Amino acid sequence: MDARRRAPADVRVSALTGDVARDVPVAARTGYGPCSDRGMRIGMAVLALVAASWLPAVAGACMGCMTGEGTCEDVDPCHGPQPNALREPHVSVSRRIGGSGDAIVRFAGIVPLFDDEPADPAASGLRLILREGTRVVVDLALAPNAGWLIRRPGEWIYRNPSVVDGVRRASVREIVPLPAYQAERAYVVSIDARTSADVTSDTVGHDVTLLLAAEGPTTRCAGQTFRPHAIDPGQTWQLWDGRCKTSITGATLRCRSGPIRSPCQVSRAEDEMRCLLVDVARAQEAYYATYGTYCTQCLDLLSMPQPPYTIVLTVGTFAWFSTIAAHVASPGYYCAWRSTESPPITCGPDVGF
């Protein structure tokens, strides 16, 4: 599916607004008075125990510009100040039979940015890197001022079908970022290129990085790691991960993000947790507007069904509320919303109330 169809401009509105019933059920009126420290410790213990029964421990892999650690630093010029993942990326490398250029490379994905400065590929260029481990399979750059056209404000296109080794077509289009991204801006990027590249195996992992700069290190970038196609026995949580698959003939390698899931319209477990936290915060504010206090576990006020395989606890007092979420596909990793902090969402292995 075209990545542009995955992030409709009205998603933010539907996720952050909506009518809330005024007849709040009695079961939800549990937010009066502060929660004790003992109660919060019990809630965290329950969350950890339930999550531990679902979430197998796994070793972290090199995530390109997602982490900036290990050998990836040596080959990845994406140096973001915080982890930044490509959303819904699709990459394919197809070996050609005859003709100029050894392979057809196609890419589509969403690049979130955490600063409010607009992107301008006509001034900065862009670059696509695909790696198998630390071996660079594809490294394509499109220089600034290389024939970019501004189709409309916030949308750039590039066309040069005569290119033998390089980018033939590219487009960059700004969209409204989904609330789950917690980003200031987001851009749908697509690339069609011809280059010399091997069609590698789907038995190993791959990393893809998209940079809104033609050369040098930059923070305006995002990356994603794709797992091998096969699922480890008993590790069904890997179904959430993006994976690569080689065609039967061995002529094409396709790497795709995990499946898009409703109602959040995202594929990453962390994004599902963030989406859930945003909806809980909306419900908490609606409850406060009616009763003058925040509530505890008032999940029946959510505007959408709770995403499958997520766990969420929320506690509230007359002055603040705090929510923590876990996901079966994100072992030992949590996201929390604290109404007294800015920004309110924090994610990580050591996150708590």
Backbone hydrogen bonds, N-H to C=O, Kabsch-Sander energy under -0.5 kcal/mol:
donor,donor_aa,acceptor,acceptor_aa,energy
5,R,2,D,-1.9
6,R,3,A,-1.5
7,A,4,R,-0.5
11,V,8,P,-1.8
14,S,10,D,-2.1
15,A,11,V,-2.0
16,L,12,R,-1.8
17,T,13,V,-1.9
24,V,22,R,-2.0
28,A,25,P,-1.5
29,R,26,V,-1.8
30,T,28,A,-2.1
40,M,36,S,-1.9
41,R,37,D,-2.4
42,I,38,R,-2.3
43,G,39,G,-2.3
44,M,40,M,-2.5
45,A,41,R,-2.2
46,V,42,I,-2.6
47,L,43,G,-2.5
48,A,44,M,-2.6
49,L,45,A,-2.5
50,V,46,V,-2.7
51,A,47,L,-2.7
52,A,48,A,-2.5
53,S,49,L,-1.4
54,W,50,V,-0.8
54,W,51,A,-1.2
55,L,51,A,-3.3
66,M,63,M,-2.5
67,T,64,G,-1.1
68,G,64,G,-1.8
72,C,69,E,-1.0
73,E,70,G,-1.2
74,D,71,T,-1.2
75,V,71,T,-0.6
75,V,72,C,-1.1
76,D,72,C,-2.1
79,H,77,P,-0.9
79,H,218,T,-2.5
86,L,223,G,-1.8
87,R,110,I,-2.7
90,H,108,A,-2.8
91,V,255,C,-2.7
92,S,106,R,-2.3
93,V,253,L,-2.4
94,S,104,I,-2.5
95,R,251,A,-3.2
96,R,102,D,-2.1
98,G,96,R,-0.7
103,A,195,T,-1.9
104,I,94,S,-2.9
105,V,103,A,-0.5
105,V,193,A,-2.4
106,R,92,S,-2.2
107,F,191,I,-2.3
108,A,90,H,-2.0
109,G,189,V,-2.0
110,I,87,R,-2.4
111,V,187,Y,-3.1
113,L,185,R,-2.9
123,A,120,D,-1.6
124,S,120,D,-1.9
125,G,121,P,-2.7
126,L,142,L,-1.8
127,R,211,L,-2.3
128,L,140,L,-3.0
129,I,209,T,-2.5
130,L,138,V,-2.5
131,R,207,D,-2.9
132,E,135,R,-2.9
133,G,131,R,-0.6
133,G,205,G,-0.6
135,R,132,E,-1.9
136,V,134,T,-0.5
137,V,130,L,-2.8
137,V,135,R,-0.5
138,V,130,L,-2.0
140,L,128,L,-2.7
142,L,126,L,-3.1
143,A,141,A,-0.5
145,N,122,A,-2.2
146,A,143,A,-0.8
149,L,157,I,-2.8
151,R,149,L,-0.9
151,R,155,E,-1.5
152,R,155,E,-1.1
155,E,152,R,-2.3
156,W,172,V,-2.9
157,I,149,L,-2.6
158,Y,170,A,-2.6
160,N,168,R,-2.7
163,V,160,N,-1.8
166,G,194,R,-2.7
168,R,192,D,-2.5
169,R,192,D,-2.2
170,A,158,Y,-2.0
171,S,190,S,-2.1
172,V,156,W,-2.5
173,R,188,V,-2.3
174,E,154,G,-3.0
175,I,186,A,-2.5
181,Y,178,L,-1.6
182,Q,178,L,-0.7
182,Q,179,P,-0.8
184,E,113,L,-1.4
185,R,113,L,-2.1
186,A,175,I,-0.7
187,Y,111,V,-1.8
188,V,173,R,-3.1
189,V,109,G,-3.1
189,V,187,Y,-0.6
190,S,171,S,-2.1
191,I,107,F,-2.5
192,D,169,R,-2.7
193,A,105,V,-2.8
194,R,166,G,-2.5
195,T,103,A,-2.0
197,A,195,T,-0.7
200,T,198,D,-1.0
204,V,201,S,-0.6
206,H,226,F,-2.1
207,D,131,R,-2.2
208,V,224,Q,-2.7
209,T,129,I,-2.6
210,L,222,A,-2.7
211,L,127,R,-2.8
212,L,220,R,-2.7
213,A,211,L,-1.0
214,A,124,S,-2.3
218,T,77,P,-2.1
221,C,219,T,-1.5
222,A,210,L,-1.9
223,G,84,N,-1.7
224,Q,208,V,-2.3
226,F,206,H,-3.7
227,R,242,G,-3.0
229,H,202,D,-2.4
235,Q,232,D,-2.3
236,T,234,G,-0.8
238,Q,235,Q,-2.0
239,L,236,T,-2.1
240,W,237,W,-1.7
241,D,238,Q,-1.4
243,R,256,R,-1.5
244,C,227,R,-1.8
245,K,254,R,-2.7
247,S,252,T,-2.8
250,G,247,S,-1.2
253,L,93,V,-2.5
254,R,245,K,-2.7
255,C,91,V,-3.4
256,R,243,R,-2.4
257,S,89,P,-1.1
261,R,266,V,-2.0
265,Q,261,R,-1.8
266,V,261,R,-1.0
272,E,268,R,-1.9
273,M,269,A,-2.1
274,R,270,E,-2.5
275,C,271,D,-2.8
276,L,272,E,-2.2
277,L,273,M,-2.3
278,V,274,R,-2.3
279,D,275,C,-1.8
280,V,276,L,-2.4
281,A,277,L,-2.5
282,R,278,V,-1.9
283,A,279,D,-2.2
284,Q,280,V,-2.7
285,E,281,A,-2.4
286,A,282,R,-2.1
287,Y,283,A,-2.3
288,Y,284,Q,-2.5
289,A,285,E,-2.1
290,T,286,A,-1.0
290,T,287,Y,-0.5
291,Y,287,Y,-2.8
292,G,288,Y,-2.5
294,Y,317,T,-2.5
297,Q,314,T,-1.9
299,L,297,Q,-1.2
301,L,298,C,-1.4
302,L,299,L,-1.4
310,T,307,P,-1.1
311,I,326,A,-2.4
313,L,324,I,-2.3
315,V,322,S,-2.7
317,T,320,W,-3.0
322,S,315,V,-2.6
323,T,337,W,-2.5
324,I,313,L,-2.6
325,A,335,C,-3.0
326,A,311,I,-2.4
327,H,333,Y,-0.5
328,V,309,Y,-2.2
330,S,327,H,-1.8
333,Y,330,S,-1.8
334,Y,348,G,-2.2
335,C,325,A,-2.0
336,A,346,T,-3.0
337,W,323,T,-2.9
338,R,344,P,-2.1
339,S,321,F,-2.3
339,S,337,W,-0.5
341,E,338,R,-1.8
346,T,336,A,-2.4
348,G,334,Y,-2.6
351,V,348,G,-0.9
